[in-house]
Every structure is written in structure tokens, then in C-alpha cells.
Amino acid sequence: CLGNARPCLFLGTVTVMAAMAASLAITFVATRKIPPMPLITAIFVGVFGSLTLWLQDETFIKIKPTLVYCLFAAILGVGLIFGRVFLKPLLGAMLALTNEGWRALTWRWAAFFGVLAVLNEIVWRHVSTDTWVAFKVFGFLPLTLAFAMAQIPLIRRHEPPGIEHSDN
């Protein structure tokens, strides 16, 4: 695959489609429910992966991240406009935040997903498929992890009183 990502892109597409299906099945068997974000992502992977394979056109798999990120940004942003904080049901079991904290965190994630959508469009339209694959694999995850870590001060500021941390 080194030097020619195209064949690997098609193999990777099949692999990701199978892994998403397996992941959803395992989650359902274990919990008897499927969380919405992985389900939405799996639907996009299935549709755009199938188009990529059927038409032998990598464009479909390249625009999939843009559409998923736009959808997540829109769901979070529109939810806030209508007074809904969709991150709270997704992350509420792991985080305790004030309502103001949930709103701020949700706006930040909505904006971040928007930035990722724009970034994906810039990258896939201006670089080779090899470079896009490398960026998709080694760029988006570190950016997302760095962004998530950068939210820790906001999370700490908006925790309800009485939560203690060990900073060791």
C-alpha cells in the first residue's frame, strides 16, 4: 500500500464497514441498545462505503467524514438553538456539569465538528489520495484527542460543587 493508497482505500473501506457492523452487533448484544452517534456513523460508512466500492470511486469515502462532521455539528448546534443539549445524554454518565457547562461544551464540540468538516474538504480536494489517507488515519484522531483534552479546564470550571480531584 505504500506509494499507492487507492487499493488499500478500497480494502480499508470493506474492513471499516465490517468492523462497524460487528461493533454495532456486539454493542447491541451487550447492552440491548445502540448509541445514536455510532449508529449514524455506521449508516454513513455503509452508504458511502458501498458507493465507493460499487462505483470504484474514492470520492464517496472521502466526502463521508465531511458529511458526518457536518451532521454532528448541525445536530449539536440546532439542538442548542432549540434549548436541547444533546451531549448531556451521551456523556452525562461520565461527566457532571452545570447546565451552563453543558451548553458551552456542546457549542465547542459543534464548532469543532464544523472545523473538521472544513479541514477534511480542504485536505481531500488539495492533496493526493495517499496523503488524504495518512491525514485521515494520523491527523483526525490526534486533533480530536487534543481538542478533548483542551476541554478539561472548561469541564473543571463547570462541575457542580463538591467534586474532588486528585491531581497526582
N, C-alpha and C positions, 0 to 999 in steps of 0.2 A: 504493500500500500504506500510505501514511501515514494514520494515523487509523483504519484497518480492516485489521488483520493477518490476519483469517480467510482471505480469498482468497490472500494471499501465503503463508500457512501451508501451504495445500494445494499451491501451486506449488513452494514450498520443499521440501515433503516429496518430491514427484516428483524434483526436482533432486538432493536428497541421496541418494535411492535410486539414481538413475542414476550419480551420482558415486562412491558406494560400490562399485557393481558394476564400474565402469570401473577404479577404484583396485585392487580385488582382481584383476581380469584383468591389468592392467599389472604388478602385483607378481608374479603367477604366471608371466607370460611372461618377466619379467626374472630371477626367482630360482628358478623351478620349485617354489616353496613359498609358502604363505600364513601369515603370523604369526597366532597364536591370537587376540590381542585385537582386531585389525581384523576378523577373521572373525566373532567373537562379536558385535561391534558391528554389522556388516553384516547378520547374521541378525536382530538385534533391529530394526534400521532397516527391513528388508524386511517383517517380520511386522507391526510396529506401524504402519509407513507404509502398508502395504496395508490394514490395518483402518481407519486414519484416512480413506483415500481411498474405500474401498468403502462405509463406513457414513457418510461425511461428518461424522465426529465427531472433533474435535481432541483429545479426552481421551486417545486412544490414543497420539498422538505426544507429548503432554505427560507421560505416565507412563513412556515409554520411557527417558528419562535416569535416572529413579529406579531402574528395574529393572536397567539396565546398571551403574549405580554400585553397587547392592546386590550384584549378581553378582560384580563385580570385588572388592569388599570381602570378600565371603564366600570367594571363591577364595583370595585372599591370606591372610586370617585363618585359615581352616581348614587351608590348606597349612602354615602355621607351627605350628599345633597338632599336626599330624602330622609335623613335622620337615622340611617341604619349603619351600624359599624360591623361589617362582615368579618373583620379579623377576630373579633371577640369570640364568636362561637368556634372559630378554627384554632385559636391559640389560648383561649381562656383557661383551659385546664393546666397550661404551663406557666401562664403569666397572670399576675394580679395587678391591674392598673385602674386608675381612676378613669371616669368617663372621658375627661379631657385628654388623658394619656392615650386611651384607645383611639380617639379621634385624630390626635397628632400622629400616632404611629401608622394609622390607616392612610392618612394623607401622604405620609412619606413613602409608604410602600406603593401606593398608587402612582406617585411621581417616579419612583424608581423603576417600576414596570414600564412606564412610558419611555423613560430614558433607554432601557434595554431594548425596547421595540425599535426606537430610532437607531440605536447603535447596531442592531442586527441588520437593519436596512442598509446602513452605510457600509458595513463590512461586506455583506454578501454581494452588493452591487459593484464594489470597487476593488475586490481582490480575487485571486484565483480560488477555485473550489478547495484546493489543498489548504490554503491559508484560512478560508472560512471554517473548514472542519476543525483545524487546530484551534482557532479562536472559540468556536462553539464548545469544544471539549475543555480547553485550558483557560478560557477567558471568562465566560459567563459564570461558572461556579465560583472562582475566586472573587469576582466582583460582587456576587450575591452574598458570599460569606463575609466579605469586608463590609458591605453595607449593613448586614445584620449585626455585626459586631459594633459598628458605629452607632447603632440604636441603643446600646446599653445605657449611656448617660440619660437619654430620654426616658427609658424604662425605669431606671432608678429614681429619677425625679418625680415620676407619676405613680409610684407604688403607693398603695394605701398605707397609712401609719401602722407601725408595729411589725413591719417585715425586717428581719435582721439578716445581714450578710456576713459571711466570713470572707475577708479579703486576702486570705492566705494563698 
